[in-house]
Amino acid sequence: MTIYIGREASKLWKRVCAEITTEIYLLAENWKYLLAGLIFQYVHGLAARGVHYLHRPGPVLQDAGFFLLPELGQEKAYISETLFTFIFLSFVLWTFHPFLLKSKKIYTVLIWCRVLAFLVGSQSLRIITFYSTQLPGPNYHCREGSKLATLPRPDSVVEVLLINFPRGIVYGCGDLIFSSHMIFTLVFVRTYHKYGSRRFIKQLAWLLAVVQSFLIVASRKHYTVDVVVAWYTVNLVVFFIDKKLPELPDRTSGAALLPLNTKEKDSRTKEENHKLSNGNSGDPADWRQRTQVNGKTLEDGNTGHPDNAMNGV
């Protein structure tokens, strides 16, 4: 038993080291895209913080979702955040599964380049939308009478740039259309739907996205329109950006992604030259033994009658 555990641990360590080597190579090629996507997450947070200074509380607008769904109340508002945190962490863990599991379909660096591209496209439209029109926030801390509904004029630019993270993000107001929670949820679900391998998890992910939509409205964190607009906008953004991006390499074939070093190249060149000198091409389907008779090369299928070949039959 101890020997078996030691053997499996050794295999796992080799797998992790090999995956780290591959991902470092991909990171060296794509770090600019990852950095740009991460910087834009800060820009998005900064924009949401900025619109809070413009927010003016008022009566909660008439909303069909508010009429149909019972209000959870402040004491149960954590339910939607708990579900969102579960979806977020589950997706992040899944993107790093190639480091541990033997069966893998994605590269972690490449999948995050894709995800960040989807997020940037959706969040750019979101910034334009919530700066175009500021609605009175339906959330409890954004209503009339709440001290958090409006922000005092900032004393310096630094105060704005620091965005009071994470309190400034959690208790933001004014950044309504469309829901940021649904942007992340739909991007993650669509990405797993395309590159995930478990059908049951795909179906569960879509179900959780629907439940998340209802919980956001029931928690009064957004109007129904914020969620509805997110559903078709994010799906369209992901669809069009996905068409423009190059497809991810398929790992199921087992093809190596890393370039060969000099020693490996020389070894492969010698092997190919050896095959060619023996009359075989580089195609494995053409690796057949051949026999020469009277200066003619015969394949295995013709070597059964050498006499006939010598007599010209």
C-alpha positions as CSV (number, residue, x, y, z in Angstrom):
1,M,0.0,0.0,0.0
2,T,2.8,2.4,0.9
3,I,4.6,1.6,-2.3
4,Y,1.5,2.3,-4.3
5,I,0.9,5.6,-2.6
6,G,4.5,6.6,-3.2
7,R,4.3,5.7,-6.9
8,E,1.1,7.7,-7.4
9,A,2.5,10.7,-5.5
10,S,5.5,10.6,-7.8
11,K,3.3,10.5,-10.9
12,L,1.3,13.4,-9.6
13,W,4.4,15.5,-8.8
14,K,5.7,14.8,-12.3
15,R,2.4,15.8,-13.8
16,V,2.3,19.0,-11.8
17,C,5.9,19.9,-12.8
18,A,5.2,19.2,-16.5
19,E,2.0,21.4,-16.4
20,I,3.8,24.2,-14.6
21,T,6.5,24.2,-17.4
22,T,3.8,24.3,-20.1
23,E,1.8,27.1,-18.4
24,I,5.0,29.2,-17.7
25,Y,5.7,29.0,-21.5
26,L,2.2,30.1,-22.3
27,L,2.3,32.9,-19.6
28,A,5.5,34.2,-21.2
29,E,3.7,34.5,-24.5
30,N,0.3,35.8,-23.2
31,W,1.1,37.8,-20.1
32,K,0.2,41.1,-21.8
33,Y,-3.4,40.0,-22.4
34,L,-3.8,38.7,-18.8
35,L,-2.3,41.9,-17.4
36,A,-4.6,44.1,-19.6
37,G,-7.6,42.1,-18.5
38,L,-6.7,42.4,-14.8
39,I,-6.1,46.1,-15.1
40,F,-9.5,46.5,-16.7
41,Q,-11.1,44.9,-13.7
42,Y,-9.7,47.8,-11.6
43,V,-11.0,50.2,-14.2
44,H,-14.4,48.7,-14.0
45,G,-14.4,49.0,-10.2
46,L,-13.2,52.6,-10.5
47,A,-16.1,53.4,-12.9
48,A,-18.6,51.8,-10.5
49,R,-17.1,53.8,-7.7
50,G,-17.3,57.0,-9.7
51,V,-21.0,56.6,-10.6
52,H,-21.8,56.3,-6.9
53,Y,-20.8,60.0,-6.5
54,L,-23.6,60.7,-9.1
55,H,-26.2,58.6,-7.5
56,R,-29.3,60.3,-6.1
57,P,-31.7,58.1,-4.0
58,G,-35.3,58.2,-4.8
59,P,-38.5,56.1,-4.7
60,V,-37.9,52.5,-5.8
61,L,-39.2,52.1,-9.4
62,Q,-42.1,49.9,-10.3
63,D,-40.7,46.5,-11.3
64,A,-42.4,43.3,-12.4
65,G,-39.8,41.1,-10.7
66,F,-40.4,42.9,-7.4
67,F,-44.1,42.3,-7.8
68,L,-43.7,38.5,-8.6
69,L,-40.9,37.6,-6.2
70,P,-41.2,38.0,-2.5
71,E,-38.5,40.2,-0.9
72,L,-35.9,38.3,1.0
73,G,-35.0,41.1,3.3
74,Q,-31.7,42.4,4.6
75,E,-31.2,39.4,6.9
76,K,-31.3,37.0,4.0
77,A,-29.5,39.1,1.4
78,Y,-26.4,36.9,1.9
79,I,-28.0,34.0,0.0
80,S,-27.4,35.4,-3.4
81,E,-23.8,36.4,-2.5
82,T,-23.2,32.9,-1.2
83,L,-24.4,31.3,-4.4
84,F,-22.3,33.7,-6.5
85,T,-19.2,33.0,-4.4
86,F,-19.8,29.3,-4.9
87,I,-20.1,29.7,-8.7
88,F,-17.0,32.0,-8.8
89,L,-14.7,29.7,-6.7
90,S,-15.9,26.5,-8.5
91,F,-15.0,28.0,-11.9
92,V,-11.6,29.2,-10.7
93,L,-10.8,25.8,-9.3
94,W,-11.9,24.1,-12.5
95,T,-9.5,26.3,-14.6
96,F,-6.6,24.9,-12.5
97,H,-7.6,21.3,-12.8
98,P,-5.0,20.5,-15.5
99,F,-2.3,20.8,-12.8
100,L,-3.7,17.8,-10.9
101,L,-5.9,15.6,-13.2
102,K,-4.6,13.3,-15.9
103,S,-7.5,13.9,-18.3
104,K,-7.5,17.6,-19.4
105,K,-8.9,19.6,-22.2
106,I,-7.8,23.2,-21.5
107,Y,-4.7,25.3,-20.7
108,T,-5.2,27.5,-17.7
109,V,-3.4,30.6,-19.1
110,L,-5.3,30.4,-22.4
111,I,-8.7,29.8,-20.9
112,W,-8.2,32.9,-18.6
113,C,-7.1,35.0,-21.6
114,R,-10.5,34.0,-23.2
115,V,-12.5,34.7,-20.1
116,L,-10.9,38.1,-19.5
117,A,-11.7,39.1,-23.1
118,F,-15.3,38.2,-22.5
119,L,-15.4,40.1,-19.2
120,V,-13.8,43.2,-20.7
121,G,-16.2,43.3,-23.6
122,S,-19.2,43.0,-21.4
123,Q,-18.0,45.4,-18.7
124,S,-17.2,48.0,-21.3
125,L,-20.8,48.0,-22.4
126,R,-21.9,48.0,-18.8
127,I,-19.9,51.1,-18.0
128,I,-21.4,53.0,-20.9
129,T,-24.9,51.9,-19.9
130,F,-24.9,52.8,-16.2
131,Y,-23.2,56.2,-16.9
132,S,-25.9,57.0,-19.5
133,T,-28.7,56.9,-17.0
134,Q,-28.5,56.7,-13.2
135,L,-31.5,55.0,-11.7
136,P,-32.4,55.2,-8.0
137,G,-30.9,52.1,-6.4
138,P,-33.4,49.4,-5.1
139,N,-30.9,48.0,-2.6
140,Y,-31.4,48.8,1.1
141,H,-28.3,50.9,1.5
142,C,-29.1,52.9,-1.6
143,R,-32.6,54.0,-0.6
144,E,-33.7,57.4,0.8
145,G,-32.6,57.9,4.3
146,S,-29.5,55.7,4.1
147,K,-26.1,57.3,4.8
148,L,-24.5,55.1,2.2
149,A,-26.9,56.1,-0.6
150,T,-24.7,59.1,-1.5
151,L,-21.0,59.8,-1.3
152,P,-19.6,63.1,-0.1
153,R,-17.4,65.0,-2.6
154,P,-14.0,63.4,-2.5
155,D,-11.2,65.4,-0.9
156,S,-8.5,64.2,-3.4
157,V,-8.0,62.1,-6.5
158,V,-6.3,59.4,-4.4
159,E,-9.5,58.9,-2.5
160,V,-11.3,58.1,-5.7
161,L,-8.5,55.9,-7.1
162,L,-8.4,53.7,-3.9
163,I,-12.2,52.9,-4.5
164,N,-12.5,51.9,-0.8
165,F,-12.0,48.2,-1.6
166,P,-13.9,46.0,-0.8
167,R,-16.5,48.1,1.1
168,G,-16.8,50.5,-1.8
169,I,-17.6,47.6,-4.1
170,V,-20.1,45.8,-1.8
171,Y,-22.0,48.9,-0.9
172,G,-22.0,50.6,-4.3
173,C,-25.0,52.4,-5.7
174,G,-25.9,53.6,-9.2
175,D,-24.1,50.9,-11.3
176,L,-27.3,49.1,-12.1
177,I,-27.8,48.4,-15.8
178,F,-26.6,45.7,-16.2
179,S,-25.8,43.3,-13.4
180,S,-22.1,42.7,-12.8
181,H,-22.9,39.5,-10.9
182,M,-24.7,38.1,-14.0
183,I,-21.7,39.1,-16.2
184,F,-19.4,36.9,-14.3
185,T,-21.9,34.1,-13.8
186,L,-22.8,33.9,-17.5
187,V,-19.2,34.1,-18.8
188,F,-18.2,31.3,-16.4
189,V,-21.2,29.1,-17.3
190,R,-20.8,29.6,-21.1
191,T,-17.0,28.9,-20.9
192,Y,-17.6,25.7,-18.9
193,H,-20.4,24.7,-21.3
194,K,-18.0,24.8,-24.2
195,Y,-14.8,23.4,-22.6
196,G,-16.1,21.4,-19.7
197,S,-16.5,17.6,-20.0
198,R,-19.3,16.8,-17.5
199,R,-22.8,17.1,-18.9
200,F,-24.4,17.0,-15.5
201,I,-22.3,19.9,-14.3
202,K,-23.1,21.9,-17.5
203,Q,-26.8,21.5,-16.8
204,L,-26.4,22.3,-13.1
205,A,-24.4,25.4,-14.0
206,W,-27.2,26.8,-16.2
207,L,-29.7,26.0,-13.5
208,L,-27.6,27.9,-10.9
209,A,-27.4,30.9,-13.3
210,V,-31.2,31.0,-13.5
211,V,-31.5,30.7,-9.7
212,Q,-28.9,33.4,-9.3
213,S,-31.0,35.7,-11.5
214,F,-34.1,35.2,-9.3
215,L,-32.1,35.7,-6.1
216,I,-30.6,39.0,-7.3
217,V,-34.1,40.4,-7.9
218,A,-35.5,38.9,-4.7
219,S,-32.6,40.5,-2.7
220,R,-33.5,43.8,-4.3
221,K,-29.9,44.3,-5.4
222,H,-31.0,45.0,-9.0
223,Y,-34.1,45.8,-11.0
224,T,-35.4,43.0,-13.2
225,V,-34.3,44.9,-16.3
226,D,-30.6,44.8,-15.1
227,V,-30.8,41.0,-15.1
228,V,-32.7,40.6,-18.3
229,V,-30.3,42.9,-20.2
230,A,-27.4,41.0,-18.8
231,W,-28.8,37.7,-20.1
232,Y,-28.9,38.7,-23.8
233,T,-26.0,41.2,-23.8
234,V,-23.4,38.9,-22.2
235,N,-24.4,36.0,-24.4
236,L,-24.1,38.1,-27.5
237,V,-20.8,39.5,-26.5
238,V,-19.4,36.1,-25.7
239,F,-20.7,34.7,-29.0
240,F,-19.1,37.4,-31.2
241,I,-15.8,37.6,-29.3
242,D,-15.5,33.8,-29.3
243,K,-15.8,33.9,-33.1
244,K,-13.0,36.4,-33.4
245,L,-10.5,34.6,-31.0
246,P,-8.4,31.7,-32.2
247,E,-9.7,28.3,-31.0
248,L,-7.9,26.7,-28.1
249,P,-5.5,23.8,-28.9
250,D,-7.1,20.4,-28.3
251,R,-5.3,18.6,-25.5
252,T,-7.2,15.4,-25.9
253,S,-4.9,14.4,-28.9
254,G,-1.9,14.5,-26.6
255,A,0.1,16.7,-28.9
256,A,3.0,18.6,-27.3
257,L,2.6,22.4,-27.1
258,L,6.1,23.3,-26.0
259,P,8.7,23.8,-28.7
260,L,11.4,21.1,-29.0
261,N,14.8,21.9,-27.6
262,T,17.9,21.4,-29.7
263,K,18.6,17.9,-28.5
264,E,15.1,16.7,-29.2
265,K,15.2,18.3,-32.7
266,D,18.5,16.6,-33.5
267,S,17.1,13.2,-32.3
268,R,13.9,13.6,-34.3
269,T,15.9,14.6,-37.4
270,K,18.2,11.5,-37.1
271,E,15.1,9.3,-36.7
272,E,13.4,10.7,-39.8
273,N,16.6,10.4,-41.8
274,H,17.0,6.8,-40.7
275,K,13.4,6.0,-41.8
276,L,14.0,7.6,-45.2
277,S,17.2,5.7,-45.7
278,N,15.3,2.5,-45.2
279,G,12.8,3.4,-47.8
280,N,10.1,4.5,-45.3
281,S,8.5,8.0,-45.3
282,G,7.8,10.0,-42.2
283,D,4.1,8.8,-42.3
284,P,3.5,6.0,-39.8
285,A,1.0,4.5,-42.2
286,D,3.8,4.0,-44.7
287,W,6.2,2.2,-42.3
288,R,6.2,-1.1,-44.2
289,Q,9.0,-3.4,-44.9
290,R,10.2,-3.3,-48.5
291,T,12.3,-5.8,-50.5
292,Q,14.5,-5.0,-53.5
293,V,14.4,-7.4,-56.4
294,N,16.4,-6.6,-59.6
295,G,16.7,-3.0,-58.5
296,K,12.9,-2.6,-57.9
297,T,11.4,-2.0,-54.5
298,L,8.6,-4.3,-53.6
299,E,6.2,-3.8,-50.6
300,D,5.1,-6.5,-48.2
301,G,2.1,-7.2,-50.3
302,N,4.2,-8.1,-53.3
303,T,7.1,-10.0,-51.7
304,G,5.2,-13.3,-51.8
305,H,6.1,-14.0,-55.5
306,P,9.6,-12.8,-56.2
307,D,10.0,-15.3,-59.0
308,N,7.1,-13.8,-60.9
309,A,8.6,-10.4,-60.5
310,M,11.9,-11.6,-61.9
311,N,10.2,-13.2,-64.9
312,G,8.3,-10.0,-65.5
313,V,4.9,-11.5,-64.6
